[in-house]
Amino acid sequence: MKANVIVFELSIFVLSIAFYLGMKRALGKSRGRMLFAGAVLFSLSFETILTVGGLKNFYWYAANDYFSHYPLGGYTIWLGVVPLAAALLFYMVCATSYLASRHMVRKGGAWKRCAVAGTTGLLFYAMIEPVAVTNHWWAWNAKSFYVIDVPVFAWCIPLLAVALFTAAYQATIVDRSDPPRLRRLEAATVRRWPLRCDKPAAELRWSLLEGLFLFRLLAALVVLSAVMAPVVAALWAVANRGHIPPGW
């Protein structure tokens, strides 16, 4: 007997509240709030891309037909084509991974911390994905090579996504720094409009810093898409398993 998705959803809601309160105490109210908002928005962005692309087929769930055999049905709260629970799960993984990297890497470059955070996030999803797929809380619907009913490229996504999110959060909200590789791009775009401010991040008031954080998350999303698109395409071309029919 498969566990009802509503149990997963309710558990995520309760745990996310506990995580949010804990992160506010660990990082401070403003930093904790931005970690929550940033992780949820970042997750919704790339989850929506995956779903609309037909790779992670939440459309079965949106129609609620797939969960008709469950007494309580499917997900109850949606943000577009993505269940809120999926975005909150990513937030909790990011929060745990960030704290782990902060305590494990006290000295060293930002890339080392991001690598530790990404690896921690991957390990969390290595535990989550098999359980979720087995219980049909979500399903991967893409032509690829599969490991434990999860496509190979899907194991790369949490590693990169958590690492990139950690990089944007650490540089913007915690360090309030201006990475050299982004300085010219930001000067020609977000700092010209809508921020209309060329001050360094350390001198920005909080509302402007939030806008800069959103821009850097957008940049992280572009990098994630640019890296994963050829990987997905290559696996799609040579894979041994095609689309999963909606009735599986």
C-alpha positions in Angstrom: 0.0 0.0 0.0 1.4 3.4 -1.0 1.5 6.3 1.4 -1.0 9.0 0.6 0.5 12.1 -0.9 -1.5 14.2 1.6 0.7 12.7 4.4 3.8 13.9 2.6 2.3 17.3 2.0 1.2 17.9 5.6 4.5 16.7 6.9 6.3 19.2 4.7 4.1 22.1 5.8 4.8 21.3 9.5 8.5 20.8 9.1 8.9 23.9 6.9 7.4 26.0 9.7 9.9 24.5 12.2 12.8 25.1 9.8 11.7 28.7 9.2 11.6 29.5 12.9 14.9 27.7 13.4 16.7 29.5 10.6 15.5 32.9 11.8 17.1 32.1 15.1 20.3 30.8 13.5 20.7 33.5 10.9 18.7 36.4 12.1 15.2 37.5 11.1 16.0 39.2 7.8 18.5 36.7 6.6 16.2 33.8 7.6 13.3 35.4 5.7 15.4 35.9 2.5 16.7 32.3 2.7 13.1 31.1 2.7 11.8 33.4 0.0 14.8 32.9 -2.2 14.7 29.1 -2.0 11.0 28.9 -2.7 11.2 31.2 -5.7 14.3 29.5 -7.1 12.7 26.1 -6.7 9.4 27.2 -8.3 11.4 28.6 -11.2 13.3 25.5 -12.2 10.5 23.1 -11.1 8.2 25.0 -13.5 10.7 24.7 -16.3 11.0 20.9 -15.7 7.3 20.5 -15.5 6.4 22.6 -18.6 9.2 20.7 -20.5 7.5 17.4 -19.6 10.5 16.1 -17.7 8.9 16.1 -14.3 5.3 15.5 -15.1 3.2 17.1 -12.4 0.4 17.6 -14.9 -1.0 14.2 -13.9 -1.3 15.5 -10.4 -2.7 18.9 -11.4 -5.6 17.0 -13.1 -5.9 15.0 -9.9 -6.8 11.9 -11.9 -3.7 10.0 -11.0 -4.6 10.2 -7.3 -8.2 9.1 -7.7 -7.4 5.8 -6.0 -6.2 7.7 -2.8 -8.9 8.4 -0.3 -7.7 12.0 0.2 -6.6 12.7 -3.4 -3.5 14.6 -4.5 -1.8 17.8 -3.6 -4.0 20.5 -2.2 -2.0 23.7 -2.6 -0.4 24.6 -6.0 1.7 27.5 -7.2 1.1 27.3 -10.9 2.0 23.8 -12.1 4.1 23.0 -9.0 2.9 21.8 -5.6 3.8 24.2 -2.8 5.2 21.1 -0.9 7.9 20.6 -3.6 9.2 24.1 -3.2 9.1 23.9 0.6 11.1 20.7 0.4 13.8 22.4 -1.6 13.9 25.2 1.0 14.5 22.7 3.8 17.2 21.0 1.9 18.9 24.4 1.1 18.6 25.5 4.7 20.2 22.3 6.1 22.8 22.2 3.4 23.8 25.9 3.9 24.2 25.5 7.7 26.2 22.3 7.2 28.5 24.0 4.7 28.9 27.0 7.0 30.0 24.9 9.9 32.1 22.4 7.9 34.0 25.0 5.8 35.0 27.7 8.2 38.1 28.6 6.2 38.5 28.4 2.4 36.9 29.9 -0.7 33.3 30.3 -1.5 33.4 27.6 -4.1 34.4 25.0 -1.5 31.4 26.0 0.7 29.1 25.8 -2.3 30.5 22.4 -3.2 29.8 21.1 0.3 26.3 22.5 0.3 25.5 21.0 -3.1 26.9 17.6 -2.1 24.8 17.7 1.1 21.7 18.6 -0.9 22.4 15.7 -3.3 22.6 13.3 -0.4 19.3 14.5 0.9 17.6 14.0 -2.4 19.3 10.5 -2.7 17.1 9.6 0.3 14.0 11.5 -0.8 13.7 10.6 -4.5 13.4 6.8 -4.2 10.7 7.2 -1.5 8.8 9.8 -3.5 8.9 8.0 -6.8 7.9 4.6 -5.2 4.9 6.3 -3.5 4.1 8.3 -6.7 4.3 11.6 -4.9 5.9 12.7 -8.2 7.2 11.0 -11.3 10.0 11.6 -13.7 8.7 11.4 -17.3 11.7 11.8 -19.6 13.8 9.7 -22.0 17.0 9.0 -20.1 19.0 6.4 -18.3 17.3 5.6 -14.9 18.8 4.7 -11.5 16.1 3.7 -8.9 13.4 5.1 -11.2 15.1 8.5 -11.3 16.8 9.7 -14.5 20.6 10.2 -14.3 20.3 13.9 -15.0 18.0 14.4 -12.1 20.8 13.4 -9.7 22.8 16.4 -11.1 20.0 19.0 -10.7 19.9 19.2 -6.8 23.7 19.2 -6.7 23.9 22.2 -9.0 20.8 23.9 -7.8 21.7 23.9 -4.1 25.3 25.0 -4.9 24.2 27.9 -7.1 21.6 29.0 -4.6 24.2 28.9 -1.8 26.5 31.0 -3.9 23.9 33.7 -4.6 22.7 33.7 -0.9 26.2 33.8 0.6 27.5 36.5 -1.7 24.5 38.8 -1.6 22.7 38.4 1.8 25.5 37.2 4.0 28.8 38.7 2.6 27.1 41.6 0.7 29.8 41.4 -1.9 30.1 42.0 -5.6 31.6 39.1 -7.5 33.8 40.4 -10.3 32.2 38.2 -12.9 28.8 39.7 -12.2 29.8 43.4 -11.7 29.8 44.4 -15.4 26.5 42.5 -16.1 24.8 44.1 -13.1 26.0 47.5 -14.0 24.4 47.2 -17.4 21.2 45.7 -16.2 19.7 45.5 -12.7 21.7 48.4 -11.3 20.6 50.7 -14.1 17.0 49.6 -13.7 15.1 48.8 -11.5 17.6 49.5 -8.7 19.0 52.7 -10.2 21.9 52.5 -7.8 25.6 51.9 -8.5 26.6 51.6 -4.9 28.4 48.3 -3.8 26.3 45.7 -2.2 27.7 46.4 1.2 26.2 50.0 1.1 22.8 49.1 -0.3 19.7 49.4 1.9 17.9 46.2 2.6 15.1 46.6 0.0 17.7 47.2 -2.8 19.7 44.2 -1.6 16.6 42.0 -1.9 16.2 43.1 -5.5 19.9 42.4 -6.2 19.4 38.9 -4.6 16.5 38.2 -7.0 18.6 39.2 -10.0 21.5 36.9 -8.9 19.0 34.1 -8.4 17.9 34.7 -12.0 21.5 34.5 -13.1 21.9 31.2 -11.1 18.8 29.9 -12.9 20.3 30.7 -16.3 23.5 29.0 -15.4 21.6 25.9 -14.1 19.6 25.7 -17.4 22.7 26.3 -19.5 24.6 23.5 -17.8 21.7 21.0 -17.6 20.2 21.5 -21.1 23.0 19.8 -23.1 23.2 17.0 -20.4 19.5 16.3 -20.8 19.7 16.5 -24.6 22.7 14.1 -24.7 21.0 11.5 -22.4 17.7 11.9 -24.4 19.5 11.0 -27.6 21.1 7.8 -26.4 18.8 6.7 -23.6 17.3 3.3 -23.1 14.0 4.3 -21.6 11.3 6.5 -23.1 8.3 8.4 -21.8 6.1 6.9 -19.0 2.4 6.6 -20.0 0.0 8.5 -17.7 -1.5 5.3 -16.5 1.6 3.7 -15.1 
